[in-house]
Amino acid sequence: MASEITLFDLPSKPTNKCWSANTWKTRLVLNYKSIPYTTEWLDFPDIAPHHKALSIPPNPENPNLPKDWPSAYTIPTVHFLNDGTYTQDSVAIAHELEKRYPSPSLHLGTPQQAAIEALWLKLIPSVFPFITPKIVANLVTERGAAYVVETREKAFNVKMSDWEKIDADTAWAEAAPVLTGFGDVLREKGGPFALGAEPSYADFILVGMMQFMKAVGEGTFERLVGADEALGRLYEASKQWLEKDT
């Protein structure tokens, strides 16, 4: 089947395959809706020049991000080949894909999605500093690593060496109430999905996070799904949409 979309994703080492939680959200939507697409790999330092050259509008400011976070031009970005337009940011992409490909529905904007998004914001402060050095060491290219270190140190006014010293057990203990909160959302309607038997975008936020943790390695995925059995059930129920990762 001819490709209808180009998905811009971040390269990885040693071979390119999807690892970013944000890009996985988009890839899961594409796979769930069976939309034919191809992947183009675009490294961190190349995103802004690439997008500016194509006159892709920058993202609006995100109040949840640090002031110096490079958020104007981001991955994922999709190129709709039928009309030549581009959309960036995983949430905006989800809405655009839902409009163009309404079936099966993503059930956007549910209370469960809002709850998961709120919990995600609470998870970041405990997990992001602990995970970032592992991203640099295990996932990104050499050029990407230099970019991640420079931009994250500037945005958070820290040294990566300080984040490398964070104790894993402490980080997971801080994250535990949030992970239980995710499980509570999934249990509300009986699971394995947030709406019960039918998947929705709320699930793909969590599955993207879990697949990202699996790519990070060093036992992070096992610690995550081990924190609440509902997370493991959701992951197992979603595996078919994780198969296409390039």
C-alpha positions as YAML, in Angstrom:
chain: A
units: angstrom
residues:
- id: 1
  name: MET
  ca: [0.00, 0.00, 0.00]
- id: 2
  name: ALA
  ca: [1.37, 3.40, -0.96]
- id: 3
  name: SER
  ca: [2.51, 5.62, 1.89]
- id: 4
  name: GLU
  ca: [0.17, 8.49, 2.75]
- id: 5
  name: ILE
  ca: [2.29, 10.08, 5.48]
- id: 6
  name: THR
  ca: [5.94, 10.68, 6.29]
- id: 7
  name: LEU
  ca: [6.67, 10.50, 10.01]
- id: 8
  name: PHE
  ca: [9.76, 12.38, 11.16]
- id: 9
  name: ASP
  ca: [11.37, 10.51, 14.04]
- id: 10
  name: LEU
  ca: [14.61, 10.68, 16.03]
- id: 11
  name: PRO
  ca: [17.43, 8.33, 15.04]
- id: 12
  name: SER
  ca: [18.95, 5.93, 17.56]
- id: 13
  name: LYS
  ca: [22.00, 3.78, 18.01]
- id: 14
  name: PRO
  ca: [23.15, 1.27, 16.95]
- id: 15
  name: THR
  ca: [20.33, 1.06, 14.37]
- id: 16
  name: ASN
  ca: [17.37, 3.36, 13.82]
- id: 17
  name: LYS
  ca: [14.13, 2.41, 15.53]
- id: 18
  name: CYS
  ca: [11.57, 4.42, 17.44]
- id: 19
  name: TRP
  ca: [12.43, 5.16, 21.08]
- id: 20
  name: SER
  ca: [10.94, 8.57, 21.98]
- id: 21
  name: ALA
  ca: [7.79, 8.50, 24.14]
- id: 22
  name: ASN
  ca: [6.36, 11.42, 22.20]
- id: 23
  name: THR
  ca: [7.00, 9.87, 18.80]
- id: 24
  name: TRP
  ca: [5.64, 6.55, 20.00]
- id: 25
  name: LYS
  ca: [2.32, 8.27, 20.76]
- id: 26
  name: THR
  ca: [2.07, 9.25, 17.09]
- id: 27
  name: ARG
  ca: [3.36, 5.94, 15.80]
- id: 28
  name: LEU
  ca: [0.84, 4.04, 17.94]
- id: 29
  name: VAL
  ca: [-1.98, 6.12, 16.45]
- id: 30
  name: LEU
  ca: [-0.76, 5.45, 12.91]
- id: 31
  name: ASN
  ca: [-0.41, 1.73, 13.60]
- id: 32
  name: TYR
  ca: [-3.78, 1.50, 15.36]
- id: 33
  name: LYS
  ca: [-5.56, 3.20, 12.47]
- id: 34
  name: SER
  ca: [-3.57, 1.13, 9.90]
- id: 35
  name: ILE
  ca: [-2.47, 4.29, 8.07]
- id: 36
  name: PRO
  ca: [0.36, 3.55, 5.60]
- id: 37
  name: TYR
  ca: [3.41, 5.66, 6.38]
- id: 38
  name: THR
  ca: [7.16, 5.82, 6.04]
- id: 39
  name: THR
  ca: [9.73, 7.12, 8.51]
- id: 40
  name: GLU
  ca: [12.36, 9.79, 7.93]
- id: 41
  name: TRP
  ca: [15.03, 10.08, 10.62]
- id: 42
  name: LEU
  ca: [15.88, 13.61, 11.73]
- id: 43
  name: ASP
  ca: [18.48, 14.14, 14.46]
- id: 44
  name: PHE
  ca: [18.07, 16.67, 17.26]
- id: 45
  name: PRO
  ca: [20.36, 19.41, 15.83]
- id: 46
  name: ASP
  ca: [18.65, 19.17, 12.42]
- id: 47
  name: ILE
  ca: [15.03, 19.61, 13.50]
- id: 48
  name: ALA
  ca: [14.84, 23.41, 13.65]
- id: 49
  name: PRO
  ca: [16.80, 24.05, 10.40]
- id: 50
  name: HIS
  ca: [14.73, 21.41, 8.58]
- id: 51
  name: HIS
  ca: [11.39, 22.77, 9.78]
- id: 52
  name: LYS
  ca: [12.31, 26.41, 9.18]
- id: 53
  name: ALA
  ca: [13.43, 25.61, 5.62]
- id: 54
  name: LEU
  ca: [9.98, 24.14, 4.96]
- id: 55
  name: SER
  ca: [8.20, 27.09, 6.63]
- id: 56
  name: ILE
  ca: [6.56, 24.80, 9.16]
- id: 57
  name: PRO
  ca: [4.89, 27.02, 11.78]
- id: 58
  name: PRO
  ca: [6.53, 26.81, 15.21]
- id: 59
  name: ASN
  ca: [4.73, 25.25, 18.14]
- id: 60
  name: PRO
  ca: [2.94, 27.65, 20.50]
- id: 61
  name: GLU
  ca: [4.68, 28.25, 23.81]
- id: 62
  name: ASN
  ca: [4.12, 25.48, 26.35]
- id: 63
  name: PRO
  ca: [3.81, 26.77, 29.93]
- id: 64
  name: ASN
  ca: [4.67, 23.32, 31.28]
- id: 65
  name: LEU
  ca: [8.20, 23.48, 29.83]
- id: 66
  name: PRO
  ca: [11.23, 25.40, 31.14]
- id: 67
  name: LYS
  ca: [11.79, 28.84, 29.61]
- id: 68
  name: ASP
  ca: [14.91, 27.76, 27.67]
- id: 69
  name: TRP
  ca: [13.49, 24.45, 26.41]
- id: 70
  name: PRO
  ca: [13.85, 24.19, 22.57]
- id: 71
  name: SER
  ca: [10.14, 23.64, 21.95]
- id: 72
  name: ALA
  ca: [9.41, 25.69, 18.81]
- id: 73
  name: TYR
  ca: [10.35, 22.88, 16.41]
- id: 74
  name: THR
  ca: [9.96, 19.31, 17.56]
- id: 75
  name: ILE
  ca: [9.65, 15.64, 16.75]
- id: 76
  name: PRO
  ca: [7.28, 14.01, 16.03]
- id: 77
  name: THR
  ca: [6.25, 15.82, 12.88]
- id: 78
  name: VAL
  ca: [4.12, 14.35, 10.11]
- id: 79
  name: HIS
  ca: [3.95, 15.29, 6.43]
- id: 80
  name: PHE
  ca: [0.60, 14.61, 4.78]
- id: 81
  name: LEU
  ca: [1.56, 13.64, 1.25]
- id: 82
  name: ASN
  ca: [-1.87, 14.21, -0.32]
- id: 83
  name: ASP
  ca: [-1.90, 17.95, 0.37]
- id: 84
  name: GLY
  ca: [1.72, 18.68, 1.35]
- id: 85
  name: THR
  ca: [0.92, 20.03, 4.81]
- id: 86
  name: TYR
  ca: [2.90, 19.41, 8.00]
- id: 87
  name: THR
  ca: [1.80, 19.03, 11.61]
- id: 88
  name: GLN
  ca: [4.11, 18.83, 14.62]
- id: 89
  name: ASP
  ca: [3.50, 17.94, 18.30]
- id: 90
  name: SER
  ca: [2.00, 14.58, 19.21]
- id: 91
  name: VAL
  ca: [-1.30, 15.95, 20.53]
- id: 92
  name: ALA
  ca: [-1.88, 18.20, 17.51]
- id: 93
  name: ILE
  ca: [-0.99, 15.27, 15.24]
- id: 94
  name: ALA
  ca: [-3.50, 13.03, 17.03]
- id: 95
  name: HIS
  ca: [-6.29, 15.53, 16.44]
- id: 96
  name: GLU
  ca: [-5.35, 15.96, 12.78]
- id: 97
  name: LEU
  ca: [-5.18, 12.20, 12.21]
- id: 98
  name: GLU
  ca: [-8.54, 11.74, 13.93]
- id: 99
  name: LYS
  ca: [-10.07, 14.34, 11.61]
- id: 100
  name: ARG
  ca: [-8.62, 12.75, 8.47]
- id: 101
  name: TYR
  ca: [-8.98, 9.11, 9.54]
- id: 102
  name: PRO
  ca: [-11.92, 8.99, 12.00]
- id: 103
  name: SER
  ca: [-12.16, 5.21, 12.27]
- id: 104
  name: PRO
  ca: [-11.25, 3.56, 14.55]
- id: 105
  name: SER
  ca: [-11.76, 6.45, 16.94]
- id: 106
  name: LEU
  ca: [-9.09, 7.66, 19.36]
- id: 107
  name: HIS
  ca: [-11.77, 8.94, 21.76]
- id: 108
  name: LEU
  ca: [-9.84, 12.13, 22.27]
- id: 109
  name: GLY
  ca: [-10.57, 14.37, 25.24]
- id: 110
  name: THR
  ca: [-11.91, 11.79, 27.68]
- id: 111
  name: PRO
  ca: [-11.67, 12.31, 31.46]
- id: 112
  name: GLN
  ca: [-9.28, 9.36, 31.52]
- id: 113
  name: GLN
  ca: [-6.97, 11.11, 29.07]
- id: 114
  name: ALA
  ca: [-7.04, 14.28, 31.16]
- id: 115
  name: ALA
  ca: [-6.21, 12.28, 34.29]
- id: 116
  name: ILE
  ca: [-3.29, 10.51, 32.60]
- id: 117
  name: GLU
  ca: [-1.92, 13.76, 31.19]
- id: 118
  name: ALA
  ca: [-2.07, 15.39, 34.64]
- id: 119
  name: LEU
  ca: [-0.30, 12.42, 36.21]
- id: 120
  name: TRP
  ca: [2.33, 12.50, 33.45]
- id: 121
  name: LEU
  ca: [3.22, 16.07, 34.42]
- id: 122
  name: LYS
  ca: [3.67, 14.92, 38.02]
- id: 123
  name: LEU
  ca: [5.89, 12.01, 36.93]
- id: 124
  name: ILE
  ca: [8.38, 14.12, 34.98]
- id: 125
  name: PRO
  ca: [10.18, 15.80, 37.93]
- id: 126
  name: SER
  ca: [11.03, 12.48, 39.56]
- id: 127
  name: VAL
  ca: [11.87, 10.42, 36.48]
- id: 128
  name: PHE
  ca: [13.17, 12.84, 33.83]
- id: 129
  name: PRO
  ca: [16.45, 13.77, 35.61]
- id: 130
  name: PHE
  ca: [17.13, 10.11, 36.41]
- id: 131
  name: ILE
  ca: [16.38, 8.92, 32.86]
- id: 132
  name: THR
  ca: [18.11, 11.63, 30.80]
- id: 133
  name: PRO
  ca: [21.72, 10.41, 31.33]
- id: 134
  name: LYS
  ca: [20.57, 6.95, 30.20]
- id: 135
  name: ILE
  ca: [19.10, 8.47, 27.03]
- id: 136
  name: VAL
  ca: [22.47, 10.09, 26.34]
- id: 137
  name: ALA
  ca: [24.41, 6.90, 27.03]
- id: 138
  name: ASN
  ca: [22.13, 4.28, 25.49]
- id: 139
  name: LEU
  ca: [19.92, 5.76, 22.79]
- id: 140
  name: VAL
  ca: [20.86, 8.92, 20.93]
- id: 141
  name: THR
  ca: [23.55, 9.42, 18.30]
- id: 142
  name: GLU
  ca: [26.79, 11.21, 19.11]
- id: 143
  name: ARG
  ca: [25.45, 14.45, 17.61]
- id: 144
  name: GLY
  ca: [22.16, 13.98, 19.39]
- id: 145
  name: ALA
  ca: [23.89, 13.34, 22.71]
- id: 146
  name: ALA
  ca: [25.83, 16.60, 22.52]
- id: 147
  name: TYR
  ca: [22.58, 18.45, 21.77]
- id: 148
  name: VAL
  ca: [20.66, 16.79, 24.60]
- id: 149
  name: VAL
  ca: [23.37, 17.56, 27.15]
- id: 150
  name: GLU
  ca: [23.72, 21.19, 26.06]
- id: 151
  name: THR
  ca: [19.99, 21.98, 25.89]
- id: 152
  name: ARG
  ca: [18.96, 20.13, 29.07]
- id: 153
  name: GLU
  ca: [21.78, 21.62, 31.13]
- id: 154
  name: LYS
  ca: [20.76, 25.09, 29.96]
- id: 155
  name: ALA
  ca: [17.02, 24.57, 30.46]
- id: 156
  name: PHE
  ca: [17.36, 23.12, 33.96]
- id: 157
  name: ASN
  ca: [20.55, 24.92, 35.04]
- id: 158
  name: VAL
  ca: [22.22, 21.64, 36.02]
- id: 159
  name: LYS
  ca: [25.16, 19.49, 35.01]
- id: 160
  name: MET
  ca: [24.44, 16.10, 33.49]
- id: 161
  name: SER
  ca: [27.01, 14.68, 35.91]
- id: 162
  name: ASP
  ca: [24.69, 15.71, 38.78]
- id: 163
  name: TRP
  ca: [21.78, 13.82, 37.25]
- id: 164
  name: GLU
  ca: [24.02, 10.77, 36.80]
- id: 165
  name: LYS
  ca: [24.37, 10.61, 40.61]
- id: 166
  name: ILE
  ca: [20.61, 10.32, 41.27]
- id: 167
  name: ASP
  ca: [19.79, 7.14, 43.17]
- id: 168
  name: ALA
  ca: [17.47, 4.88, 41.18]
- id: 169
  name: ASP
  ca: [15.58, 3.58, 44.20]
- id: 170
  name: THR
  ca: [14.89, 7.13, 45.38]
- id: 171
  name: ALA
  ca: [13.61, 8.15, 41.95]
- id: 172
  name: TRP
  ca: [11.27, 5.19, 41.69]
- id: 173
  name: ALA
  ca: [10.01, 5.72, 45.25]
- id: 174
  name: GLU
  ca: [9.08, 9.31, 44.35]
- id: 175
  name: ALA
  ca: [7.33, 8.07, 41.20]
- id: 176
  name: ALA
  ca: [5.37, 5.29, 42.92]
- id: 177
  name: PRO
  ca: [2.21, 7.30, 43.79]
- id: 178
  name: VAL
  ca: [1.94, 8.54, 40.19]
- id: 179
  name: LEU
  ca: [2.36, 5.03, 38.78]
- id: 180
  name: THR
  ca: [-0.36, 3.80, 41.12]
- id: 181
  name: GLY
  ca: [-2.49, 6.68, 39.84]
- id: 182
  name: PHE
  ca: [-2.04, 5.45, 36.27]
- id: 183
  name: GLY
  ca: [-3.14, 2.01, 37.42]
- id: 184
  name: ASP
  ca: [-6.21, 3.44, 39.12]
- id: 185
  name: VAL
  ca: [-7.28, 5.11, 35.87]
- id: 186
  name: LEU
  ca: [-6.88, 1.84, 33.99]
- id: 187
  name: ARG
  ca: [-8.84, -0.10, 36.62]
- id: 188
  name: GLU
  ca: [-11.73, 2.35, 36.68]
- id: 189
  name: LYS
  ca: [-13.59, 0.63, 33.82]
- id: 190
  name: GLY
  ca: [-12.13, -2.82, 34.26]
- id: 191
  name: GLY
  ca: [-9.17, -2.57, 31.87]
- id: 192
  name: PRO
  ca: [-7.04, -3.47, 30.14]
- id: 193
  name: PHE
  ca: [-7.60, -0.07, 28.48]
- id: 194
  name: ALA
  ca: [-8.62, 3.21, 30.10]
- id: 195
  name: LEU
  ca: [-12.10, 2.89, 28.58]
- id: 196
  name: GLY
  ca: [-12.35, -0.83, 29.32]
- id: 197
  name: ALA
  ca: [-12.25, -3.07, 26.26]
- id: 198
  name: GLU
  ca: [-11.63, -0.36, 23.65]
- id: 199
  name: PRO
  ca: [-8.31, 1.47, 23.14]
- id: 200
  name: SER
  ca: [-8.09, 5.24, 23.15]
- id: 201
  name: TYR
  ca: [-5.44, 7.94, 22.92]
- id: 202
  name: ALA
  ca: [-5.21, 7.90, 26.72]
- id: 203
  name: ASP
  ca: [-3.74, 4.40, 26.47]
- id: 204
  name: PHE
  ca: [-1.23, 5.38, 23.82]
- id: 205
  name: ILE
  ca: [0.23, 8.04, 26.11]
- id: 206
  name: LEU
  ca: [1.02, 5.30, 28.63]
- id: 207
  name: VAL
  ca: [2.11, 2.67, 26.12]
- id: 208
  name: GLY
  ca: [4.44, 5.19, 24.48]
- id: 209
  name: MET
  ca: [5.98, 5.90, 27.87]
- id: 210
  name: MET
  ca: [6.43, 2.20, 28.59]
- id: 211
  name: GLN
  ca: [8.02, 1.49, 25.22]
- id: 212
  name: PHE
  ca: [10.36, 4.43, 25.77]
- id: 213
  name: MET
  ca: [11.40, 2.97, 29.14]
- id: 214
  name: LYS
  ca: [12.01, -0.36, 27.45]
- id: 215
  name: ALA
  ca: [14.35, 1.34, 24.96]
- id: 216
  name: VAL
  ca: [16.22, 3.08, 27.78]
- id: 217
  name: GLY
  ca: [17.10, -0.32, 29.24]
- id: 218
  name: GLU
  ca: [18.92, -0.91, 32.54]
- id: 219
  name: GLY
  ca: [15.80, -2.37, 34.14]
- id: 220
  name: THR
  ca: [13.68, 0.78, 33.79]
- id: 221
  name: PHE
  ca: [10.85, -0.97, 31.95]
- id: 222
  name: GLU
  ca: [10.71, -3.75, 34.52]
- id: 223
  name: ARG
  ca: [10.60, -1.23, 37.37]
- id: 224
  name: LEU
  ca: [7.82, 0.68, 35.62]
- id: 225
  name: VAL
  ca: [5.46, -2.21, 34.82]
- id: 226
  name: GLY
  ca: [6.30, -3.82, 38.15]
- id: 227
  name: ALA
  ca: [4.96, -0.78, 39.98]
- id: 228
  name: ASP
  ca: [1.34, -1.57, 39.10]
- id: 229
  name: GLU
  ca: [-0.07, -4.68, 37.45]
- id: 230
  name: ALA
  ca: [-2.50, -2.64, 35.36]
- id: 231
  name: LEU
  ca: [0.40, -1.11, 33.43]
- id: 232
  name: GLY
  ca: [1.67, -4.54, 32.43]
- id: 233
  name: ARG
  ca: [-1.83, -5.61, 31.34]
- id: 234
  name: LEU
  ca: [-2.15, -2.52, 29.16]
- id: 235
  name: TYR
  ca: [1.26, -3.11, 27.58]
- id: 236
  name: GLU
  ca: [0.44, -6.73, 26.75]
- id: 237
  name: ALA
  ca: [-2.91, -5.71, 25.22]
- id: 238
  name: SER
  ca: [-1.19, -3.10, 23.00]
- id: 239
  name: LYS
  ca: [1.72, -5.11, 21.60]
- id: 240
  name: GLN
  ca: [0.23, -5.41, 18.11]
- id: 241
  name: TRP
  ca: [0.53, -1.62, 17.64]
- id: 242
  name: LEU
  ca: [4.19, -1.64, 18.69]
- id: 243
  name: GLU
  ca: [5.36, -3.98, 15.93]
- id: 244
  name: LYS
  ca: [6.10, -1.29, 13.32]
- id: 245
  name: ASP
  ca: [8.89, 0.76, 14.89]
- id: 246
  name: THR
  ca: [10.81, 2.02, 11.84]
...
